[in-house]
Amino acid sequence: MLPLLLILFILIPIAELWLIIEIGGAIGVLPTLALLIVDSLVGAALARSQSRAAWERFNLALAEGRVPGKEIFNGAMIILGGALLLTPGFITDIFGLALLIPPTRALIRGFLTRLLGRRGAVAFRMAEFGYARRPGTGPRPSRSYDYEGSASEVTEPPDELGTGSAESDRRG
């Protein structure tokens, strides 16, 4: 986890600054700033259109009675892509645009699904808990969580042995 945080918070900003300086040296400061601004504006417009489309697909999946797993994953990638486009820099903009364009988003989703499935992070099966079942596995297990019991208020502390109150020991 530490190497990932090191990359995210130290190495990527250093690489972004280096690339901005290099591009600024090659084409000039004002064109570099204009390129970053135009890139952010185009990315924001793309993020807005893609988020609307993802929201429509999410509602359509719910209306059809399907679990909108793919739609939720797409929505999360669109949010991440929009956030990456808001951060200044060319490297994060490239990754942000890759998450906003549907064909590359589908490739990234497939890669992440295989990677997470292989590592077991998505191996949580709801069928074991009675919430969902895989086709052909039989009826849903029934679990009853209703229990009966009684309670009474205790006004005296227990005696030294922890068996009850001193008054109950005297009574009987």
C-alpha positions in Angstrom: 0.0 0.0 0.0 2.9 2.4 0.8 4.4 2.1 -2.7 1.0 2.9 -4.3 0.6 6.0 -2.1 4.2 7.0 -2.9 3.4 6.8 -6.6 0.1 8.6 -6.3 1.1 11.5 -4.1 4.7 12.0 -4.9 5.8 10.6 -8.2 2.8 11.5 -10.3 2.8 15.2 -9.3 6.6 15.4 -10.0 6.1 13.7 -13.4 3.2 16.1 -14.1 5.3 19.2 -13.3 8.2 17.9 -15.3 5.9 17.3 -18.4 4.3 20.7 -18.1 7.7 22.4 -17.9 8.9 20.4 -20.9 5.8 21.1 -23.0 6.0 24.8 -21.9 9.6 25.0 -23.0 8.7 23.4 -26.4 5.6 25.4 -27.3 5.6 28.3 -24.9 4.0 29.1 -21.6 0.7 30.6 -22.8 0.0 27.8 -25.3 0.7 25.2 -22.6 -1.8 27.0 -20.2 -4.3 27.3 -23.0 -3.9 23.6 -23.8 -4.5 22.6 -20.1 -7.6 24.9 -19.9 -9.1 23.6 -23.2 -8.4 20.0 -22.2 -10.2 20.6 -18.9 -13.2 22.2 -20.6 -13.5 19.4 -23.2 -13.1 16.8 -20.4 -15.8 18.5 -18.3 -18.2 18.5 -21.3 -17.4 14.8 -22.0 -17.8 13.9 -18.3 -21.2 15.6 -18.3 -22.5 13.8 -21.4 -21.1 10.4 -20.3 -22.6 10.8 -16.8 -26.0 11.5 -18.2 -25.8 8.5 -20.5 -24.6 6.3 -17.5 -27.5 7.6 -15.4 -30.0 6.7 -18.2 -28.5 3.2 -18.5 -28.6 2.8 -14.7 -32.3 3.7 -14.6 -33.0 1.4 -17.6 -31.4 -1.5 -15.8 -33.5 -0.9 -12.7 -36.7 -0.6 -14.8 -35.8 -4.0 -16.4 -35.3 -5.5 -13.0 -31.6 -6.2 -13.6 -28.9 -5.5 -11.0 -27.0 -2.4 -12.5 -23.5 -3.7 -11.6 -21.9 -2.7 -14.9 -23.7 0.7 -14.8 -22.5 1.4 -11.3 -18.9 0.5 -12.3 -19.2 2.7 -15.3 -20.5 5.6 -13.2 -17.6 5.2 -10.8 -15.1 5.3 -13.6 -16.8 8.4 -15.1 -16.6 10.1 -11.7 -12.9 9.2 -11.4 -12.2 10.3 -15.0 -13.9 13.7 -14.3 -11.8 14.1 -11.2 -8.6 13.3 -13.0 -9.5 15.8 -15.7 -10.0 18.5 -13.1 -6.4 18.0 -11.7 -3.9 20.1 -13.7 -1.6 18.0 -15.8 -1.3 16.0 -19.0 -0.7 12.5 -17.5 -3.9 12.7 -15.3 -5.8 14.1 -18.3 -4.8 11.1 -20.5 -6.0 8.7 -17.8 -9.2 10.8 -17.2 -10.0 10.8 -20.9 -9.4 7.1 -21.1 -12.0 6.6 -18.4 -14.5 8.8 -20.1 -14.4 7.3 -23.6 -16.8 4.3 -23.7 -14.5 1.8 -25.7 -11.5 2.4 -23.5 -13.7 2.4 -20.4 -15.0 -1.1 -21.4 -11.5 -2.3 -21.8 -10.5 -0.9 -18.4 -13.6 -2.4 -16.8 -12.9 -5.8 -18.2 -9.2 -5.6 -17.1 -10.2 -4.5 -13.5 -12.9 -7.2 -13.3 -10.5 -9.9 -14.2 -7.8 -8.5 -11.9 -10.1 -8.2 -8.9 -11.7 -11.5 -9.6 -8.3 -13.2 -9.7 -7.2 -11.7 -6.5 -10.4 -12.7 -4.7 -11.4 -9.1 -3.8 -14.8 -9.7 -5.6 -15.2 -13.2 -4.3 -17.8 -12.3 -1.8 -20.9 -14.4 -2.6 -24.2 -13.1 -1.6 -25.8 -16.5 -2.1 -24.2 -17.8 1.1 -26.1 -15.2 3.0 -29.5 -15.8 1.4 -29.7 -12.5 -0.5 -29.1 -13.8 -4.0 -28.4 -17.1 -5.8 -26.6 -18.2 -8.9 -28.8 -19.8 -11.5 -29.2 -23.5 -11.1 -28.0 -23.7 -7.5 -31.4 -24.6 -6.1 -33.8 -22.7 -3.8 -32.7 -19.8 -1.8 -31.7 -20.8 1.7 -34.2 -19.7 4.3 -32.8 -18.2 7.5 -34.9 -17.0 10.3 -33.5 -14.4 12.6 -36.5 -14.1 14.9 -35.7 -15.0 18.5 -37.8 -14.9 21.6 -36.5 -14.1 25.0 -37.2 -12.1 28.1 -35.5 -9.4 30.0 -35.7 -8.1 33.5 -34.3 -5.0 35.1 -31.5 -5.5 37.6 -31.3 -2.9 40.3 -28.7 -4.5 42.6 -25.1 -5.3 41.7 -24.2 -9.1 41.6 -22.6 -10.6 44.6 -18.9 -11.5 44.7 -19.3 -14.8 43.0 -21.3 -13.3 40.2 -24.3 -15.6 40.8 -26.9 -13.0 41.7 -27.8 -10.5 44.2 -27.2 -10.9 47.9 -31.0 -10.6 48.6 -31.7 -13.6 46.3 -29.1 -15.6 48.1 -30.8 -14.9 51.5 -34.2 -15.8 50.1 -33.4 -19.1 49.0 
